[in-house]
């Protein structure tokens, strides 16, 4: 089956109604209705069908979220209908948790969206993926054909199917293993000069230093003052680490930045505080051997500012490609343009749409 047929088959699976979804969407349903997942999808569902609560076993000192009561799993009656609106990290684990708690009337977000026939919008990441592949399918075929191993190709198919459908069935073989992100055997790390672009609180640099103690240097870029302070504390016991308190982009200057979003802190169009940015080519003179980037959608800009290093040094690359559907294509095309004949790998580190990394070795 070729990629065109796979896309058509995935979408055809959703061209039907689902019995439990129809029950959930009934205006006068007798059973209580809940959702799990504090996100835009739950808010949209609540606008269509007012929910009896949102399930959150970890909420602290709060009784509601956006006007929806917060309840714990143990408080939900067994005959309740529950919408699994988890899409980013752990939709499979959420489903297993609900079933283990005796809650069997669980309906998937994909089932609700398909059954509602437009009343409940598909998640944004699904709509963007469908539009992207409809317009650039040949480029996606090229990405698939370039992948080096069978695990990369299977990961590609599973992630694409999930992003087209929001059906967690396609992610049932995956685990949430963010702690393993970037540390793959095929990278053959040894004596590296490691660029940690989007260093957050130093978690990746700490993992790299622990796994590969023969590294030469770690250069951590992080524009958030709060995150950088945390990185200094976290990495205080490690050697040869340079802390660069600014972001990476395709030019030097200032940008708006949402510093309050934790690990998801990102460049914004208007709100947020001002941060300084520079190019990697200007900020680092000496050769580098590995560049890791997770910049909440700003990866291509930062790669454009790294042309010199990529062209001269031929570093290994580990680039996040999950923030927008076009990231797969644009990052792949940009790196292919150097003609370095990299081996290309793909790995995924959650059960949802987030944390997909494309590697160039």
Residue, then its C-alpha position, 0 to 999 in steps of 0.5 A: x500500500x502506498x502513502x496515498x492509499x494509506x491516507x485515503x484508508x485512514x480518512x475512510x475509517x472515520x466516514x461513519x457514525x459511532x454508537x457511543x458517540x451518538x449517545x454522548x451527543x444526545x441533548x437529553x442523554x440520561x447518563x452524566x457526561x465527562x471529559x478528560x483533558x484540559x485543552x481546547x478540545x474539551x472546551x469546544x465539546x463543552x460548548x456543544x454538550x455542557x459537561x458534568x465535569x472534567x476529570x483531573x486527579x492531579x488538580x490542586x486547590x481548585x474546584x473548576x476549570x473554565x467554568x467546568x467542575x473538576x472531579x476525580x476519577x473515583x467520583x465518576x459513576x460507572x454508567x457515565x459517558x466519558x470523552x477522551x480528549x487527551x491528544x498531546x501526550x498520553x491518550x492510550x494511557x488515559x484510556x487504560x486508566x479509565x477502563x482499569x477504574x471500571x469506567x467502560x463507556x469511553x468515547x474517543x474524540x475522533x468518534x465524536x468529531x466524526x459522528x457530529x458531522x461538523x458540529x464538533x470541529x476536528x482538533x487543529x492539528x488534524x485539520x492542518x495535517x490533512x491540508x498539508x498532505x493534500x497539498x504536498x503529498x509528493x514531499x511526504x513520500x520523499x520523506x518516507x523514502x529517505x528514512x533509514x530503518x524500518x522503525x523510522x518508517x513505521x513511526x512515520x506511518x503511525x504518527x501520520x495516521x494519528x495526526x490525520x485521524x486523532x485515533x489513539x489506536x494508531x499509538x497503542x504501541x508507544x509509551x511516554x518516554x520523554x526522558x529518552x528523547x535524543x539519546x538514540x544508539x544510531x547517533x553514535x555519540x562520543x567526544x561531542x560539542x553539543x548545542x542544546x537549543x531550547x535548553x529549558x531547565x537543563x534537563x536534556x543537557x543533564x541527560x546528555x552529560x550523564x550518558x556521555x561523560x566524555x563530551x567536550x562541551x555543552x552550549x545551552x541556549x535558553x531565553x527564559x530567565x526563569x528557565x535559565x536560572x533553573x538550568x544553572x542550578x541543575x547543571x552546577x555539578x557538571x563541567x564545560x557547560x556554556x550558558x547562553x541567555x538568548x534564543x536562536x533565530x535566522x538573524x540577531x535582534x529582539x522578539x516577543x516571548x511567552x516566558x510563563x509557558x514552562x517547557x512550551x515557552x515560545x516566540x509570540x506575535x505580540x504578547x509576552x516579554x522581549x528577548x534577545x536572539x542571535x544566529x548560531x553562526x554568530x554566537x558560536x565560532x568553533x565547530x560543533x558536532x551535534x545540534x539539538x533543537x526543540x524551539x516550539x515551532x521556531x526550529x526552521x528559523x534557527x536552522x537558517x541561522x545555523x547554515x554555516x555550521x551545518x555546511x562546514x561541520x556536518x553536525x549530527x542533528x536532532x530536530x523537533x518536527x511536531x509543532x506544526x504539520x509542515x515542520x516535517x516537510x520544511x525541516x527535511x527539505x532544508x537539511x536535504x538542501x545541503x547535499x550532505x547525504x545524511x542518514x535520516x531517522x524518525x522517533x516518537x516519544x509520546x502517545x499523542x501528537x507531540x515529541x516527534x524528532x527527526x534525526x540526521x546522522 
